[in-house]
Amino acid sequence: MRLEELDYHLPPERIATRPVEPRDAARLLVYRRQSDAVEHVRVRDLPSLLGRDALVVNDTSVLPARLLAVRLDSGGRVEGLFLGEAAPGSWSLMLRSNGRLRQGLRLALIDPRRGEATTHQLTLSARDGAVWTAELSSDLPTEGVLDRVGMTPLPPYILRARASGGVDGSVPGSAIGDDRDRAWYQTVYAEMSKRRSVAAPTAGLHFTPDLLTALSRQGVTRLSVTLHVGAGTFQPVSTERVEDHPMHREWFSVPRATLEGIARVRAAGGRAIAVGTTAVRALESAAGGDPCVELEPPSRDADVVAGATRLMIAPGYAFRLVDGLMTNFHLPRSTLLLLVGAMVGLDRLKSLYAEAIERGYRFYSYGDAMLVLP
């Protein structure tokens, strides 16, 4: 497949810079594959679209991973994204600075609320491509430091759209407090014990407690998986042959109870509907047998299937555990667009996107959604 096949034109004013409120008031484009029928409803109408189906959500939680720092040698500003820890206090980061970064450089993390440097410091120790390793010096553990100085890791396109004014009619450059983004950019069912994602599983942002209750009353079974979303989710496909793209690695865990629940629902004539591309990736990785998936050796009486996945789902892929998908509208040249194209067909998907643009749908992480049904 050629890279240009993942292109489409999106007017910049269609990029959502904040979610609608309430969350389930977002618009929902419904596409039924067998009949090729399209309808336009709201997310809150989901109970009328699903019967005794399984709805599989990703219960990961988003870290306040976006950082500001000051160089102790020059006072220059540095922006960063926390990616994880190789060991306690040994951080992996992506960093951006006007000046050259080097090993041994010390950074003081900035409290974004006060705009002042703190006593929490990092010393750069090694670099591997775009990723730096840095050693933390603080009287707090990593999670405590991030809670003090970290900000919501919004995608760069939202920050750029806010700066220029977006679909929401916001004043260019007007501030939206990070406290609001922390609430907006987290699903209502996120498990706080699973705070390892640096991006949200955005399809799940549309759900409210009331909607989940209504779905349960309708007979929908809610099941969970975990996939910690990494920064690679934003990495565009850059190789001329899409198949040559080096897929990013993410950790996932699927409870055996979820796999058994899907089997029961399907045996009774229901469907497994994944909420978001990350839930799809976790389920299809757990199905096993793909060389791009490194499954952890099962322990005795293991109740989960877990491991690391580099699975790329593209047109031609045969889905094994997923029958349908609820997802947001994705960026051109992204592996997320590629995954949805595997379920819908890339040409049909682009025609659906064109219809959504014409009808004024809001795109990307804070935007509207589509539901793909068999």
HUWO-V963184 format. One line per field, one symbol per residue. phi: phi as a letter, one per 20 degrees, with the letter a starting at -180 (. if undefined). psi: psi as a letter, one per 30 degrees, with the letter a starting at -180 (. if undefined). burial: b if it has 24 or more other ideal C-beta (glycine too) atoms within 12 Angstrom, else e. A space follows every 10 residues. Layout:
phi=???
psi=???
burial=???
This chain:
phi=.egffeebec ggfeefdbff cfgeeffced cdffemeccc cdgfeggedd dedddddeef ceffeeccbc ffecnfecdb cfdqdfbgnd edbdccbfef ebfnfdcdfe fffdmcfdef ccdfdaccme dddceedaed fgfffffedf cfefggffff fffdncfemf fgnfedffgf fgffebffdf effdecedbe fffffeedgf ffffffffnf eecccccefd fffefffcef egfeffffdc ecbcffffff fffffffene cedeenffff fffffffnnd feddffgfef lfdcdcrdcc fddcgofefd dddbbdbeed fgldffffff ffeenfffff ffffffffen fedmgeeecc cddg
psi=kkeffgklkj kfffjkflll klegflljjk kjeefgkklj alefgefffk bilkjjljgl kkkifklklk kfefglkkkl jkfakelkfj kklkkkkelk klkfkkkkkk jfefglklfj lkjkflkjbf kkkkkkjlgl leeeeeeefl lkikkefeee eeffkafggl kkfkkkkfee eeeehklfgk jffhigkglk ifefffklee eeeeeeffgk kklklkjjkl ffffjlkfke jeffkjklkk klkjkfeeee eeeeeefgga ljjkjlfeee eeefefflfk ffkjkkkklk hkgljlakkg kkjlkfkjke fkflkklakl llhlfeeeee ffeekeeeee eeeeeeeegg lklaegaall jjl.
burial=beeebbebeb eeebbbbbbb eebbebbbbb bebeeeebeb ebbbbbbebb ebbbbbbbbb bbbbbbbbbb beeeeeebbb bbbbeeeebe bbbbbebeee beeebbbbbb ebeeeebbeb bbbbbeeeee bbbbbbebee ebbebbbbbb bbbbbbbbbe bbeeebbbee eeeeebebee bbebbbbbbb beebbbbbbb bbbbbbbbee bbebbeeeeb bbbbbbbbbb bbbbbbbeee ebeebebbbb bbbbbeebbe bbeebbeeeb bbbbbbbbbb bbbbbbbeee ebbebeeeee eeebbbbbbb bbbbbebebe bbbbbbbbbb bbbbbbbbbb bbbbebeebb ebbeebbeee bbbbbbbbbb bbbb
